[in-house]
Amino acid sequence: MNKISEEWLQCKLRKIKSFTKYVRPESVLDTVLGTGMEAEKVIKLNQNENLFLSRDFLHSLLNEVINEVDLRLYPKEGETELKDALGKYVGLPSDCVILGNGSDQIIDLIVRSFLGKGDIAISIKPTYSMYKWSVNHIGVKYFEVPLKEDFSLDVDSILELAKSNKGICFICSPNNPTGNQFKLEDVKAIVDSFPGLVLVDEAYVEFAKDSLVRFVKNYENLVVTRTFSKAFGLAGLRVGYALSNSEISNTIFEYAQLPYSLNCIGLKLALKVLTEIDKFKKSVEELKEEREKLTERLNSIKDVRAFKSDANFILFQSLKLYEKVFNELFNKGLLVRKIGKVLNFDGCLRVTVGLPYMNNRLVEILASISE
């Protein structure tokens, strides 16, 4: 490589390395290599996947899809079919729907489409890291407003910060990692007064009580993102969608979104999910029941404090040495997510609500550490 091109390449690589890094959680393979355990014995509770759905059931739907699709054709019809079905599912016209390769891709798309020089991005702290990651890549200032001690929104501070600035405000509700859904009136107050776009991330909304979707047509500045990765168990297929007024949706679809951002398998399987919606709702109800039981059991363990959740995971605080607790769980083949300090709560970990036998193992290990 000649000197000029090498210098150019190294300069670009240094710039990329200055971006916020997405830290991936430990994998089953990490556990196998680190402990020597067999992969099938590892309990993976660190990425908020829905384990209450049967693999056999999802595979049966996938087999139906494989027999129906023609892989030689571009998936234009599949996009139209899924947008129509999603419109019926949420009670909005299909032209309010934006499809994407997971909701993360839509979030990144909206950041790159709506933010530019002189704009700002505002979010809460702590929250999902993808907002900061996307904003950092385009060089826009990113401000974080801490939640109140009860994990509620500090509406006044958010709006005060936005007084002389325009841009995007990100609100994850239910929030990751705290797990709580914010009061509807607080989120609406921000949408009413924020001088820019408000993106409400409802990735976990099926596990909660309410949604802002019914207000989408009433606001020109509201976008709600959702996913098939959580309640619908399709994390491996990366199917997401957003809902907004038709002007925003159509403009993004026609001018900003890559053509055919979803493959035909993902489109068709998401459509199958919506035709079998009652079975998925049943798994959500089972998970919510187990969530309440697990929260109560965690709170019964000495030196453990679990916070109320409206999602499919639970944030809990370990009053013992944080790293010791994580490592003990890891060494026994149980993966949880390290969170660290949340506001004034030190030593926080996040755990997916697993199947009963998984949760039994979690409680058993935590109880043995606290003895």
C-alpha positions as CSV (number, residue, x, y, z in Angstrom):
1,M,0.0,0.0,0.0
2,N,1.4,3.4,-0.9
3,K,2.1,5.9,1.9
4,I,-0.7,8.3,1.1
5,S,-3.5,5.7,1.0
6,E,-2.1,4.1,4.2
7,E,-2.2,7.4,6.0
8,W,-5.7,8.0,4.8
9,L,-6.8,4.6,5.9
10,Q,-5.3,4.9,9.4
11,C,-6.9,8.3,9.8
12,K,-10.3,6.9,9.0
13,L,-9.8,3.9,11.3
14,R,-8.8,6.3,14.2
15,K,-12.0,8.2,13.6
16,I,-14.1,5.1,13.7
17,K,-12.4,4.0,16.9
18,S,-13.4,7.4,18.5
19,F,-17.1,6.4,18.2
20,T,-19.0,4.9,21.2
21,K,-18.3,1.1,21.2
22,Y,-21.2,-1.2,21.6
23,V,-20.2,-3.7,24.4
24,R,-21.7,-7.1,23.6
25,P,-22.7,-9.3,26.5
26,E,-21.1,-12.6,27.3
27,S,-22.2,-15.4,25.0
28,V,-22.8,-19.1,25.5
29,L,-19.5,-19.7,23.7
30,D,-17.7,-17.4,26.2
31,T,-19.1,-19.5,29.0
32,V,-18.1,-22.8,27.4
33,L,-14.6,-21.6,26.8
34,G,-14.3,-20.0,30.2
35,T,-15.7,-22.8,32.3
36,G,-15.6,-25.9,30.2
37,M,-19.4,-26.4,30.6
38,E,-21.4,-28.0,27.8
39,A,-23.3,-25.4,25.8
40,E,-26.7,-27.0,26.4
41,K,-26.2,-26.6,30.2
42,V,-25.6,-22.9,30.0
43,I,-28.6,-20.7,31.1
44,K,-28.6,-17.5,29.0
45,L,-30.5,-14.7,30.7
46,N,-28.6,-11.7,29.6
47,Q,-30.3,-10.4,26.4
48,N,-34.0,-10.2,27.2
49,E,-35.1,-12.9,24.8
50,N,-38.5,-14.5,25.2
51,L,-37.8,-18.1,26.3
52,F,-41.5,-18.9,27.0
53,L,-42.1,-19.5,23.3
54,S,-41.5,-23.1,22.2
55,R,-38.6,-23.6,19.7
56,D,-40.6,-26.3,18.1
57,F,-43.6,-24.0,17.6
58,L,-41.4,-21.3,16.0
59,H,-39.7,-23.9,13.9
60,S,-43.0,-25.2,12.7
61,L,-44.0,-21.7,11.5
62,L,-40.5,-21.3,9.9
63,N,-41.0,-24.5,8.0
64,E,-44.3,-23.3,6.7
65,V,-42.7,-20.1,5.5
66,I,-39.8,-21.9,3.8
67,N,-42.3,-23.9,1.7
68,E,-44.2,-20.7,0.8
69,V,-41.5,-18.2,-0.3
70,D,-39.6,-18.0,-3.6
71,L,-36.1,-17.0,-2.7
72,R,-35.5,-15.9,-6.3
73,L,-37.8,-12.9,-5.9
74,Y,-37.4,-9.6,-4.2
75,P,-39.7,-9.2,-1.2
76,K,-41.9,-6.3,-2.3
77,E,-45.2,-8.0,-1.8
78,G,-44.1,-9.2,1.6
79,E,-43.5,-5.7,2.8
80,T,-47.0,-4.6,1.7
81,E,-48.6,-7.6,3.4
82,L,-46.7,-7.1,6.7
83,K,-47.5,-3.3,6.8
84,D,-51.2,-4.1,6.3
85,A,-51.1,-6.7,9.1
86,L,-49.2,-4.5,11.5
87,G,-51.7,-1.6,10.8
88,K,-54.5,-3.9,11.8
89,Y,-52.6,-5.1,14.9
90,V,-52.0,-1.6,16.2
91,G,-55.2,0.0,14.9
92,L,-53.5,2.4,12.4
93,P,-53.5,2.8,8.6
94,S,-50.7,0.8,7.0
95,D,-49.1,4.0,5.7
96,C,-48.2,4.8,9.3
97,V,-45.9,1.8,9.4
98,I,-42.1,1.8,8.7
99,L,-40.4,-1.6,8.5
100,G,-36.7,-2.2,9.4
101,N,-34.0,-4.7,10.0
102,G,-34.8,-4.7,13.8
103,S,-35.8,-1.5,15.6
104,D,-32.2,-0.6,16.1
105,Q,-31.8,-0.1,12.3
106,I,-34.9,2.2,12.3
107,I,-33.5,4.2,15.3
108,D,-30.2,4.7,13.4
109,L,-32.1,5.6,10.2
110,I,-34.2,8.2,12.0
111,V,-31.0,9.7,13.7
112,R,-29.2,10.0,10.3
113,S,-32.3,11.4,8.6
114,F,-33.4,14.0,11.2
115,L,-30.3,15.2,13.0
116,G,-27.7,17.5,11.6
117,K,-25.4,20.4,12.3
118,G,-26.8,22.6,15.2
119,D,-29.3,19.9,16.4
120,I,-29.0,18.0,19.7
121,A,-30.1,14.7,21.0
122,I,-31.6,14.3,24.5
123,S,-32.3,11.1,26.4
124,I,-32.5,9.8,29.9
125,K,-30.0,8.1,32.1
126,P,-29.7,5.2,32.4
127,T,-31.3,3.9,29.2
128,Y,-30.6,1.8,26.1
129,S,-27.2,2.5,24.7
130,M,-28.2,2.4,21.0
131,Y,-29.4,6.1,21.0
132,K,-26.0,7.4,22.1
133,W,-24.2,5.0,19.8
134,S,-26.1,6.2,16.7
135,V,-25.9,9.9,17.6
136,N,-22.2,9.7,18.3
137,H,-21.6,8.4,14.7
138,I,-22.9,11.7,13.2
139,G,-21.1,14.1,15.6
140,V,-24.3,15.5,17.2
141,K,-24.2,16.5,20.9
142,Y,-25.9,14.0,23.1
143,F,-27.3,15.0,26.5
144,E,-28.5,12.7,29.3
145,V,-31.1,13.7,31.9
146,P,-31.0,11.4,35.0
147,L,-34.2,9.7,36.1
148,K,-35.6,10.6,39.4
149,E,-34.8,8.3,42.3
150,D,-38.0,6.4,41.8
151,F,-37.0,5.9,38.2
152,S,-39.6,8.3,36.9
153,L,-39.0,10.9,34.2
154,D,-37.7,14.4,35.1
155,V,-40.0,16.1,32.6
156,D,-39.1,19.7,33.6
157,S,-35.3,19.1,33.2
158,I,-35.8,17.5,29.8
159,L,-37.9,20.4,28.5
160,E,-35.6,23.0,30.1
161,L,-32.7,21.5,28.2
162,A,-34.7,21.6,25.0
163,K,-35.7,25.3,25.2
164,S,-33.1,26.7,23.0
165,N,-32.3,23.6,21.0
166,K,-34.1,21.4,18.5
167,G,-33.4,17.7,17.7
168,I,-34.6,14.3,18.9
169,C,-35.6,13.2,22.4
170,F,-35.4,9.4,23.0
171,I,-37.6,7.8,25.6
172,C,-37.4,4.0,26.2
173,S,-40.7,2.9,27.8
174,P,-40.6,0.4,29.4
175,N,-37.0,1.5,30.0
176,N,-34.0,-0.6,29.6
177,P,-32.3,-1.4,32.1
178,T,-34.7,-0.1,34.9
179,G,-37.7,-2.1,33.5
180,N,-40.4,0.5,34.4
181,Q,-42.9,2.0,32.1
182,F,-43.2,5.7,32.4
183,K,-46.4,7.5,33.2
184,L,-48.4,8.2,30.0
185,E,-49.0,11.8,31.1
186,D,-45.3,12.5,31.6
187,V,-44.4,11.1,28.1
188,K,-47.2,13.1,26.5
189,A,-46.1,16.2,28.3
190,I,-42.7,15.9,26.6
191,V,-44.3,15.2,23.2
192,D,-46.6,18.2,23.6
193,S,-43.7,20.6,24.3
194,F,-40.5,19.2,22.8
195,P,-39.4,21.4,19.8
196,G,-38.4,18.5,17.7
197,L,-39.0,14.8,17.2
198,V,-39.8,12.5,20.1
199,L,-38.9,8.8,19.6
200,V,-40.6,6.5,22.1
201,D,-39.0,3.0,22.1
202,E,-41.6,0.5,22.9
203,A,-39.5,-2.7,22.4
204,Y,-41.0,-4.2,25.6
205,V,-44.5,-2.7,25.5
206,E,-46.3,-6.1,25.2
207,F,-45.2,-6.9,28.7
208,A,-46.5,-3.6,30.1
209,K,-49.9,-1.9,30.5
210,D,-50.1,1.0,28.1
211,S,-48.8,2.4,24.8
212,L,-48.5,5.7,23.0
213,V,-49.4,4.2,19.6
214,R,-53.0,5.4,19.8
215,F,-51.7,9.0,19.8
216,V,-49.5,8.7,16.7
217,K,-52.0,10.2,14.3
218,N,-52.5,13.2,16.7
219,Y,-48.9,14.4,16.7
220,E,-46.6,15.5,13.9
221,N,-43.5,14.9,16.0
222,L,-44.0,11.4,17.5
223,V,-42.4,8.2,16.3
224,V,-42.9,4.9,18.2
225,T,-40.5,2.0,17.5
226,R,-41.2,-1.6,18.2
227,T,-39.7,-5.0,17.6
228,F,-40.5,-8.7,17.0
229,S,-37.4,-9.7,19.0
230,K,-38.9,-9.6,22.5
231,A,-42.5,-10.7,22.9
232,F,-42.6,-12.5,19.6
233,G,-39.3,-14.4,20.0
234,L,-37.8,-13.5,16.6
235,A,-34.5,-11.9,17.9
236,G,-32.5,-14.0,15.4
237,L,-34.4,-12.7,12.4
238,R,-34.1,-8.9,13.1
239,V,-37.6,-7.7,12.3
240,G,-38.6,-4.2,13.6
241,Y,-41.1,-1.5,12.8
242,A,-42.0,2.1,13.7
243,L,-45.2,3.9,13.8
244,S,-45.7,7.6,13.0
245,N,-48.0,9.9,11.1
246,S,-48.2,9.0,7.4
247,E,-46.1,12.0,6.3
248,I,-43.1,10.9,8.3
249,S,-43.5,7.3,7.5
250,N,-43.9,7.8,3.8
251,T,-41.0,10.2,3.5
252,I,-38.6,7.8,5.4
253,F,-39.8,4.9,3.3
254,E,-39.5,6.7,-0.1
255,Y,-36.3,8.7,0.5
256,A,-34.3,7.3,3.4
257,Q,-34.8,3.6,3.9
258,L,-32.7,1.1,2.0
259,P,-34.8,-0.9,-0.5
260,Y,-35.7,-4.4,0.7
261,S,-34.2,-3.9,4.2
262,L,-36.0,-7.0,5.4
263,N,-35.6,-10.4,3.8
264,C,-38.5,-12.6,2.6
265,I,-38.2,-15.1,5.5
266,G,-38.3,-12.4,8.1
267,L,-41.3,-10.7,6.5
268,K,-43.3,-13.8,6.1
269,L,-42.6,-15.2,9.5
270,A,-43.5,-11.9,11.2
271,L,-46.8,-12.1,9.2
272,K,-47.3,-15.7,10.5
273,V,-46.8,-14.4,14.1
274,L,-49.6,-11.9,13.7
275,T,-52.0,-14.6,12.4
276,E,-51.2,-16.7,15.5
277,I,-51.3,-13.7,17.9
278,D,-53.3,-15.5,20.6
279,K,-50.5,-18.1,21.2
280,F,-47.9,-15.3,21.5
281,K,-50.1,-13.3,23.9
282,K,-50.5,-16.5,26.1
283,S,-46.7,-16.8,26.3
284,V,-46.5,-13.1,27.4
285,E,-49.0,-13.7,30.1
286,E,-47.1,-16.7,31.4
287,L,-43.9,-14.7,31.4
288,K,-45.6,-11.8,33.3
289,E,-46.8,-14.2,36.0
290,E,-43.3,-15.7,36.4
291,R,-41.9,-12.2,36.5
292,E,-43.9,-11.3,39.6
293,K,-42.9,-14.6,41.3
294,L,-39.2,-14.0,40.5
295,T,-39.3,-10.4,41.7
296,E,-40.7,-11.6,45.0
297,R,-38.2,-14.5,45.4
298,L,-35.3,-12.2,44.6
299,N,-36.4,-9.7,47.2
300,S,-36.5,-12.6,49.8
301,I,-32.8,-13.2,49.4
302,K,-30.5,-11.5,51.8
303,D,-28.5,-8.6,50.3
304,V,-30.5,-8.6,47.1
305,R,-33.0,-5.9,46.0
306,A,-35.2,-6.4,42.9
307,F,-37.0,-3.5,41.3
308,K,-40.5,-3.7,39.9
309,S,-40.5,-4.4,36.2
310,D,-43.0,-3.9,33.3
311,A,-40.7,-5.6,30.8
312,N,-39.4,-9.2,30.4
313,F,-36.4,-8.6,32.6
314,I,-35.7,-7.6,36.1
315,L,-33.1,-5.1,37.4
316,F,-31.7,-6.1,40.8
317,Q,-29.1,-4.8,43.1
318,S,-26.5,-6.9,44.9
319,L,-25.3,-5.5,48.1
320,K,-22.5,-8.1,48.0
321,L,-19.5,-7.5,45.8
322,Y,-20.9,-6.9,42.4
323,E,-18.2,-8.6,40.3
324,K,-18.1,-11.6,42.7
325,V,-21.8,-12.2,42.2
326,F,-21.6,-11.9,38.4
327,N,-18.5,-14.2,38.3
328,E,-20.1,-16.8,40.6
329,L,-23.2,-16.9,38.3
330,F,-21.0,-17.0,35.2
331,N,-18.8,-19.8,36.6
332,K,-21.9,-21.9,37.3
333,G,-23.2,-21.4,33.7
334,L,-25.8,-18.7,34.3
335,L,-25.5,-15.5,32.2
336,V,-26.9,-12.2,33.4
337,R,-26.0,-8.6,32.3
338,K,-23.7,-6.4,34.2
339,I,-25.1,-2.9,34.6
340,G,-23.2,-1.4,37.5
341,K,-24.3,1.8,39.2
342,V,-27.9,3.0,38.5
343,L,-28.5,6.4,39.9
344,N,-27.5,5.9,43.6
345,F,-27.9,2.1,43.5
346,D,-24.5,0.4,43.3
347,G,-23.9,-3.1,42.0
348,C,-26.9,-3.6,39.7
349,L,-27.4,-6.6,37.4
350,R,-30.1,-7.3,34.9
351,V,-31.7,-10.7,34.3
352,T,-34.1,-12.0,31.7
353,V,-37.2,-13.6,33.2
354,G,-36.5,-17.2,32.3
355,L,-38.5,-20.4,32.5
356,P,-39.2,-21.6,36.1
357,Y,-36.3,-24.1,36.2
358,M,-33.9,-21.3,35.1
359,N,-35.2,-18.9,37.7
360,N,-34.9,-21.6,40.3
361,R,-31.2,-22.0,39.5
362,L,-30.7,-18.2,39.6
363,V,-32.3,-17.9,43.0
364,E,-30.4,-21.0,44.3
365,I,-27.0,-19.5,43.3
366,L,-27.8,-16.0,44.7
367,A,-29.0,-17.5,47.9
368,S,-25.8,-19.5,48.3
369,I,-23.7,-16.4,47.7
370,S,-25.6,-14.5,50.4
371,E,-25.0,-17.1,53.1
